[in-house]
Amino acid sequence: MTAVAARPTAAPARTRAWVPVFAVMFLCTWSGNQFSPLLLLYQQRQHYSTAAVNGFLGVYVLGLVPAFLLSGALSDRFGRRPVMAAGAAAALATSAALTFGESGPWMICLGRFLAGVAVGTATCVGTSWLKELSQPPFDLGADAGTGARRAALAFSLGSAAGAVAAGLIAQWGPWPERLPFLIHVVLAAPLLWLVPRAPETVTTGGVPGPLRSRLRVPAAGHRRFTRVVVVAAPWTFAAAGLGYGYLPVLLAGVTGGLGIAYATLLTAVALAASALVQPWAKRLDALDSARGLLTGVAVIVAATVLVAVAVHWHSWPLGIVAATVSGAGMGVAMVSGVLEVQRIAGPAGLAGLTGVFYAVAYGGFLAPTVLSFVAGRTGVAVPALLLGLAGVGVVCGLLLVRSYRRHLPSR
């Protein structure tokens, strides 16, 4: 059978074994979020409609979901290194494709799809790998939540760095539709050298069985996962999609020529808030409650209301507040969700269940695409739709309150 085990080694030489994996996650998530502040650029220069640019966000999810569902199981079977190397290669291919985004929407769609593959692989496999490298014998000073915090921090910082770099260049730099992606290619190329140098944590013994058996994730049927984690998970990245993906497009009329800079600012403040709340979010986590997830959903619902008010009032300062609250909710929900998954999953199934969690969570990233489509087809004002979405969030919160005590984690 396949088992996850840390190879014995001298502890002092391994206390920083997690750093290369952190770096890979950082630069892969950079590749995924560098596109977000450029939505307005494509809309202004290539005259794509609001529905089209939100469609580009949706293509990203098409790459994410299969990467989440497959990469974890594949890394449990074949090891973390080869699968993470494939994710790093996809990150490079992402920026290479987007460099030629001026060629038309199909090249942008290809780049966005590859970005989903890169981020999905790096997030799923990287979260599991960091958890394994953030415990003895690799890291004697880490506590039980260190791996989850490091993974969430790598995701938040990488996403922020990619968005800020691309946004600043797009607003004030040369070659705005090419240079951000060329810079990422240069920074990410060493990943192909770095990944093989991180310690492998998966060892294989005996007959592993057919691959299709590894693609099944039995822990995904755990009642705590289906009744608690799945209810909260989509709100994690709905917060991101609304707070710094959709909101800058909705407020483009009041930001004028600084729309790209404003989109970059919203992304930066949201992801900074996400990173800052993560140490506090760990303290919310508890074995006998779902207060971490419940808090995350409550904050995201409040942020959704703020987004609706900012759009209704055409207020860019309130938009900054809304993005900040969105980021805080995302950070709490992400850390709490990962900690829940790590308790529910066994060591051999950790990456697989992590992938399922993120696949469900990233479904929330489609919220702007759905809202834009419904608004266009029905004529209902976007603020009203946002308030309706907030109402759905309240219902999900009530379900969490009702369910969590009935379905305590088995581990």
ZAZABA-201791 format. One record per residue (C-alpha): residue in one letter; x, y, z. Coordinates in steps of 0.001 Angstrom, whole numbers, plus 500000, padded with zeros to 6 digits. Layout:
('A'; (X; Y; Z)) ...
END
This chain:
('M'; (500000; 500000; 500000)) ('T'; (501001; 503622; 499602)) ('A'; (501828; 505409; 502822)) ('V'; (503007; 508848; 503660)) ('A'; (506104; 508758; 505775)) ('A'; (508950; 511089; 506536)) ('R'; (512357; 509644; 505819)) ('P'; (514577; 509737; 508900)) ('T'; (517227; 512359; 508705)) ('A'; (519192; 514690; 510908)) ('A'; (516769; 517280; 512293)) ('P'; (519072; 520339; 512134)) ('A'; (519615; 519873; 508393)) ('R'; (515894; 519603; 507734)) ('T'; (514390; 522464; 509732)) ('R'; (514060; 524512; 506524)) ('A'; (513006; 521623; 504301)) ('W'; (509633; 523313; 503764)) ('V'; (511120; 526471; 502189)) ('P'; (511439; 525155; 498581)) ('V'; (507832; 523942; 498622)) ('F'; (506699; 527319; 499996)) ('A'; (508549; 529015; 497126)) ('V'; (506907; 526765; 494524)) ('M'; (503441; 527476; 495938)) ('F'; (504225; 531200; 496022)) ('L'; (505234; 531418; 492363)) ('C'; (502503; 529099; 491091)) ('T'; (499787; 531116; 492800)) ('W'; (501480; 534233; 491408)) ('S'; (500784; 532837; 487938)) ('G'; (497100; 532433; 488751)) ('N'; (496388; 535873; 490156)) ('Q'; (498503; 538093; 487917)) ('F'; (495599; 538164; 485478)) ('S'; (493002; 539613; 487897)) ('P'; (493956; 543316; 487736)) ('L'; (494349; 543091; 483952)) ('L'; (490658; 542453; 483338)) ('L'; (490059; 546163; 482846)) ('L'; (493080; 546390; 480560)) ('Y'; (491666; 543736; 478239)) ('Q'; (488259; 545379; 478422)) ('Q'; (489668; 548809; 477513)) ('R'; (492256; 547838; 474890)) ('Q'; (490680; 544822; 473252)) ('H'; (487074; 545875; 473852)) ('Y'; (485892; 542689; 475548)) ('S'; (482509; 542909; 477250)) ('T'; (482027; 542583; 481011)) ('A'; (480548; 539117; 480422)) ('A'; (483617; 538111; 478387)) ('V'; (486167; 539180; 481000)) ('N'; (484193; 537388; 483696)) ('G'; (484185; 534386; 481366)) ('F'; (487989; 534459; 481450)) ('L'; (487699; 534077; 485226)) ('G'; (485433; 531078; 484674)) ('V'; (487917; 529328; 482355)) ('Y'; (490384; 529439; 485238)) ('V'; (488052; 527216; 487269)) ('L'; (487896; 524691; 484408)) ('G'; (491612; 524090; 484900)) ('L'; (491463; 524214; 488683)) ('V'; (488851; 521567; 489368)) ('P'; (490438; 518606; 487508)) ('A'; (493844; 519609; 488884)) ('F'; (492475; 519538; 492409)) ('L'; (490704; 516224; 491928)) ('L'; (493595; 514456; 490178)) ('S'; (496841; 515949; 491474)) ('G'; (496329; 514978; 495110)) ('A'; (495578; 511338; 494336)) ('L'; (498430; 511197; 491830)) ('S'; (500878; 512612; 494372)) ('D'; (499677; 510115; 496993)) ('R'; (500479; 507368; 494469)) ('F'; (503647; 508610; 492715)) ('G'; (505066; 511121; 495180)) ('R'; (504902; 514869; 495707)) ('R'; (507915; 515778; 493548)) ('P'; (506834; 514654; 490054)) ('V'; (503311; 516049; 490377)) ('M'; (504519; 519378; 491759)) ('A'; (507056; 519560; 488926)) ('A'; (504159; 519257; 486452)) ('G'; (502406; 522118; 488248)) ('A'; (505526; 524273; 488016)) ('A'; (505764; 523555; 484279)) ('A'; (502105; 524584; 483882)) ('A'; (502851; 527870; 485673)) ('L'; (505595; 528625; 483157)) ('A'; (503333; 527682; 480251)) ('T'; (500622; 529960; 481680)) ('S'; (502753; 533072; 481420)) ('A'; (504133; 532020; 478046)) ('A'; (500598; 531744; 476648)) ('L'; (499344; 534990; 478207)) ('T'; (502326; 536835; 476749)) ('F'; (500542; 536370; 473414)) ('G'; (497114; 537322; 474759)) ('E'; (496874; 540030; 472098)) ('S'; (496458; 537224; 469571)) ('G'; (492864; 536751; 470636)) ('P'; (490546; 535265; 473245)) ('W'; (491577; 531676; 472604)) ('M'; (495138; 532338; 473722)) ('I'; (493841; 534074; 476852)) ('C'; (491567; 531115; 477546)) ('L'; (494490; 528711; 477124)) ('G'; (496595; 530745; 479552)) ('R'; (493788; 530926; 482075)) ('F'; (493153; 527175; 481816)) ('L'; (496853; 526443; 482386)) ('A'; (496855; 528866; 485311)) ('G'; (494081; 526805; 486860)) ('V'; (496118; 523624; 486382)) ('A'; (499192; 525265; 487947)) ('V'; (497398; 526752; 490937)) ('G'; (495260; 523659; 491512)) ('T'; (498276; 521359; 491490)) ('A'; (500487; 523605; 493595)) ('T'; (497770; 524322; 496142)) ('C'; (496611; 520745; 496553)) ('V'; (499978; 518999; 496530)) ('G'; (501797; 521900; 498171)) ('T'; (499379; 522080; 501093)) ('S'; (499891; 518386; 501820)) ('W'; (503650; 518557; 501265)) ('L'; (504057; 521583; 503529)) ('K'; (502046; 519849; 506227)) ('E'; (504340; 516803; 506053)) ('L'; (507501; 518937; 506075)) ('S'; (506210; 521039; 508980)) ('Q'; (506386; 518213; 511509)) ('P'; (509087; 515922; 512948)) ('P'; (511596; 514829; 511833)) ('F'; (511714; 517662; 509271)) ('D'; (510670; 520481; 511612)) ('L'; (510916; 519818; 515339)) ('G'; (509646; 523256; 516339)) ('A'; (506366; 523264; 514390)) ('D'; (502955; 522800; 515993)) ('A'; (499956; 520954; 514533)) ('G'; (498697; 523981; 512601)) ('T'; (502002; 525216; 511198)) ('G'; (501696; 523434; 507856)) ('A'; (498200; 524800; 507217)) ('R'; (499308; 528347; 508099)) ('R'; (502367; 528149; 505843)) ('A'; (500286; 526866; 502939)) ('A'; (497661; 529588; 503369)) ('L'; (500389; 532225; 503663)) ('A'; (502159; 531035; 500500)) ('F'; (498849; 531183; 498655)) ('S'; (497979; 534672; 499900)) ('L'; (501425; 536207; 499379)) ('G'; (501871; 534647; 495944)) ('S'; (498447; 535811; 494830)) ('A'; (499130; 539319; 496124)) ('A'; (502586; 539568; 494563)) ('G'; (501343; 538454; 491151)) ('A'; (498442; 540880; 491165)) ('V'; (500436; 543855; 492417)) ('A'; (503313; 543357; 489977)) ('A'; (500993; 542927; 486991)) ('G'; (498703; 545773; 488021)) ('L'; (501460; 548334; 488563)) ('I'; (503049; 547518; 485224)) ('A'; (499684; 547599; 483454)) ('Q'; (498857; 551025; 484898)) ('W'; (502212; 552777; 484573)) ('G'; (504777; 550465; 482964)) ('P'; (505813; 549611; 479399)) ('W'; (504365; 546704; 477377)) ('P'; (501514; 546164; 479872)) ('E'; (500062; 543163; 478050)) ('R'; (503383; 541308; 477852)) ('L'; (505896; 542443; 480475)) ('P'; (504073; 541110; 483588)) ('F'; (504055; 537609; 482142)) ('L'; (507669; 537756; 480935)) ('I'; (508763; 538738; 484449)) ('H'; (506960; 535736; 485876)) ('V'; (508621; 533408; 483350)) ('V'; (512034; 534603; 484517)) ('L'; (511143; 534196; 488203)) ('A'; (509424; 530833; 487819)) ('A'; (511976; 529099; 485575)) ('P'; (514152; 528058; 488572)) ('L'; (511202; 526095; 489967)) ('L'; (512052; 523222; 487641)) ('W'; (515416; 523066; 489412)) ('L'; (514011; 523702; 492889)) ('V'; (511267; 521064; 493064)) ('P'; (513555; 517994; 492796)) ('R'; (515595; 519314; 495722)) ('A'; (512726; 519290; 498207)) ('P'; (512542; 516141; 500386)) ('E'; (510083; 513537; 499138)) ('T'; (507591; 512500; 501824)) ('V'; (505755; 509695; 500018)) ('T'; (507275; 506228; 500089)) ('T'; (505781; 503247; 498272)) ('G'; (505923; 499659; 499407)) ('G'; (504175; 496485; 498267)) ('V'; (501680; 496468; 495410)) ('P'; (499956; 499867; 495147)) ('G'; (496960; 498648; 493149)) ('P'; (495316; 500282; 490125)) ('L'; (495425; 504049; 489770)) ('R'; (491634; 504308; 489629)) ('S'; (491501; 503032; 493204)) ('R'; (493776; 505897; 494260)) ('L'; (491511; 508438; 492593)) ('R'; (488748; 507511; 494993)) ('V'; (488782; 509616; 498166)) ('P'; (486789; 507725; 500812)) ('A'; (487200; 510539; 503342)) ('A'; (485177; 512797; 501041)) ('G'; (482096; 510893; 502217)) ('H'; (482789; 511643; 505877)) ('R'; (479744; 513375; 507350)) ('R'; (481818; 516118; 508914)) ('F'; (483178; 516893; 505445)) ('T'; (479883; 516742; 503547)) ('R'; (477690; 518448; 506155)) ('V'; (480103; 521091; 507456)) ('V'; (483172; 521676; 505286)) ('V'; (481369; 521506; 501932)) ('V'; (478709; 523977; 503122)) ('A'; (481336; 526597; 503974)) ('A'; (484009; 525928; 501335)) ('P'; (482548; 527789; 498274)) ('W'; (482348; 531034; 500223)) ('T'; (486142; 531074; 500567)) ('F'; (486782; 532022; 496953)) ('A'; (483438; 533666; 496343)) ('A'; (484970; 536318; 498594)) ('A'; (487972; 536593; 496285)) ('G'; (485926; 536659; 493095)) ('L'; (483630; 539401; 494376)) ('G'; (486064; 541443; 496456)) ('Y'; (488845; 541966; 493951)) ('G'; (487709; 540269; 490736)) ('Y'; (484232; 541629; 490034)) ('L'; (484165; 544808; 492148)) ('P'; (486798; 546756; 490142)) ('V'; (484842; 546053; 486949)) ('L'; (481603; 547217; 488566)) ('L'; (483230; 550442; 489787)) ('A'; (485148; 551180; 486584)) ('G'; (482913; 554171; 485904)) ('V'; (484055; 556021; 489027)) ('T'; (487760; 555132; 488913)) ('G'; (488330; 556489; 485402)) ('G'; (491871; 556227; 484083)) ('L'; (493090; 554700; 487336)) ('G'; (490866; 551648; 487080)) ('I'; (493753; 549187; 486789)) ('A'; (495564; 550743; 489747)) ('Y'; (492332; 550551; 491735)) ('A'; (491897; 546876; 490840)) ('T'; (495475; 546264; 491968)) ('L'; (494836; 548088; 495235)) ('L'; (491740; 546005; 495963)) ('T'; (493655; 542801; 495288)) ('A'; (496531; 543887; 497511)) ('V'; (494401; 544935; 500476)) ('A'; (492214; 541820; 500246)) ('L'; (495147; 539419; 500185)) ('A'; (497044; 541378; 502843)) ('A'; (494002; 541103; 505092)) ('S'; (493821; 537388; 504320)) ('A'; (497448; 536878; 505330)) ('L'; (497177; 539004; 508494)) ('V'; (494150; 537194; 509927)) ('Q'; (495514; 533690; 509412)) ('P'; (497428; 533396; 512737)) ('W'; (494275; 534554; 514531)) ('A'; (492142; 532167; 512483)) ('K'; (494155; 529221; 513814)) ('R'; (493025; 530151; 517331)) ('L'; (489388; 529898; 516269)) ('D'; (489797; 526283; 515249)) ('A'; (488383; 523729; 517696)) ('L'; (487760; 519995; 517659)) ('D'; (484252; 520276; 519062)) ('S'; (482863; 523104; 516941)) ('A'; (482944; 524697; 513497)) ('R'; (483415; 528219; 514795)) ('G'; (486329; 528891; 512448)) ('L'; (484308; 528091; 509339)) ('L'; (481232; 529820; 510753)) ('T'; (483229; 532980; 511437)) ('G'; (484686; 532916; 507938)) ('V'; (481252; 532606; 506312)) ('A'; (479831; 535376; 508525)) ('V'; (482618; 537772; 507557)) ('I'; (482218; 536940; 503852)) ('V'; (478458; 537559; 504052)) ('A'; (479171; 540962; 505592)) ('A'; (481664; 541657; 502805)) ('T'; (479080; 540734; 500156)) ('V'; (476679; 543278; 501622)) ('L'; (479446; 545900; 501571)) ('V'; (480157; 545116; 497909)) ('A'; (476467; 545610; 497122)) ('V'; (476383; 548960; 498932)) ('A'; (479623; 550133; 497281)) ('V'; (478231; 549345; 493827)) ('H'; (474864; 550951; 494594)) ('W'; (476494; 554148; 495886)) ('H'; (479281; 554094; 493265)) ('S'; (481731; 554496; 496140)) ('W'; (485330; 553521; 495498)) ('P'; (486408; 554156; 499151)) ('L'; (483710; 551768; 500363)) ('G'; (484960; 549323; 497736)) ('I'; (488335; 549286; 499509)) ('V'; (486607; 548483; 502803)) ('A'; (484588; 545723; 501123)) ('A'; (487718; 544170; 499606)) ('T'; (489485; 544249; 502974)) ('V'; (486601; 542491; 504712)) ('S'; (486400; 539964; 501837)) ('G'; (490073; 539139; 502267)) ('A'; (489710; 538706; 506018)) ('G'; (486822; 536294; 505533)) ('M'; (488759; 534373; 502900)) ('G'; (491752; 533982; 505216)) ('V'; (489664; 532676; 508109)) ('A'; (487696; 530273; 505915)) ('M'; (490817; 528969; 504140)) ('V'; (492810; 528182; 507284)) ('S'; (489782; 526714; 509056)) ('G'; (488888; 524553; 506067)) ('V'; (492404; 523179; 505661)) ('L'; (492621; 522334; 509369)) ('E'; (489279; 520510; 509167)) ('V'; (490521; 518526; 506165)) ('Q'; (493757; 517577; 507893)) ('R'; (491824; 516172; 510834)) ('I'; (489342; 514226; 508723)) ('A'; (491828; 512714; 506234)) ('G'; (494221; 509909; 507016)) ('P'; (497890; 510457; 506074)) ('A'; (497655; 508429; 502846)) ('G'; (494555; 510327; 501709)) ('L'; (495540; 513824; 502778)) ('A'; (496362; 515205; 499333)) ('G'; (493257; 513634; 497803)) ('L'; (490869; 515172; 500330)) ('T'; (492724; 518492; 500149)) ('G'; (492085; 518453; 496403)) ('V'; (488378; 517790; 496872)) ('F'; (488164; 520633; 499397)) ('Y'; (489793; 523132; 497069)) ('A'; (487721; 521952; 494100)) ('V'; (484568; 522729; 496071)) ('A'; (486010; 525963; 497440)) ('Y'; (487005; 527307; 494033)) ('G'; (483484; 526729; 492779)) ('G'; (482755; 529997; 494562)) ('F'; (485070; 531768; 492136)) ('L'; (482323; 531395; 489545)) ('A'; (480078; 533755; 491527)) ('P'; (480952; 536842; 489399)) ('T'; (480347; 534914; 486159)) ('V'; (476955; 533703; 487385)) ('L'; (475925; 537119; 488706)) ('S'; (476970; 538845; 485483)) ('F'; (475024; 536310; 483410)) ('V'; (471875; 536591; 485545)) ('A'; (472026; 540389; 485568)) ('G'; (472371; 540465; 481787)) ('R'; (469521; 538039; 481161)) ('T'; (467025; 539271; 483759)) ('G'; (467793; 542959; 484078)) ('V'; (467963; 542676; 487875)) ('A'; (470429; 545167; 489345)) ('V'; (473724; 543670; 490499)) ('P'; (473412; 545113; 494050)) ('A'; (470086; 543297; 494458)) ('L'; (471657; 540044; 493270)) ('L'; (474519; 540529; 495721)) ('L'; (472092; 540992; 498595)) ('G'; (470335; 537815; 497501)) ('L'; (473684; 536016; 497559)) ('A'; (474299; 537331; 501066)) ('G'; (470945; 535837; 502057)) ('V'; (472097; 532447; 500791)) ('G'; (475207; 532897; 502951)) ('V'; (473058; 533462; 506026)) ('V'; (471229; 530192; 505313)) ('C'; (474567; 528370; 505001)) ('G'; (475657; 529833; 508334)) ('L'; (472488; 528534; 509993)) ('L'; (473154; 525096; 508515)) ('L'; (476647; 525144; 510013)) ('V'; (475271; 526028; 513434)) ('R'; (472784; 523167; 513178)) ('S'; (475179; 520538; 511843)) ('Y'; (478599; 520905; 513411)) ('R'; (477914; 519281; 516784)) ('R'; (476320; 516265; 515108)) ('H'; (479342; 515505; 512953)) ('L'; (482536; 515713; 514958)) ('P'; (485811; 514813; 513181)) ('S'; (486946; 511216; 513525)) ('R'; (490573; 512278; 513964)) 
END
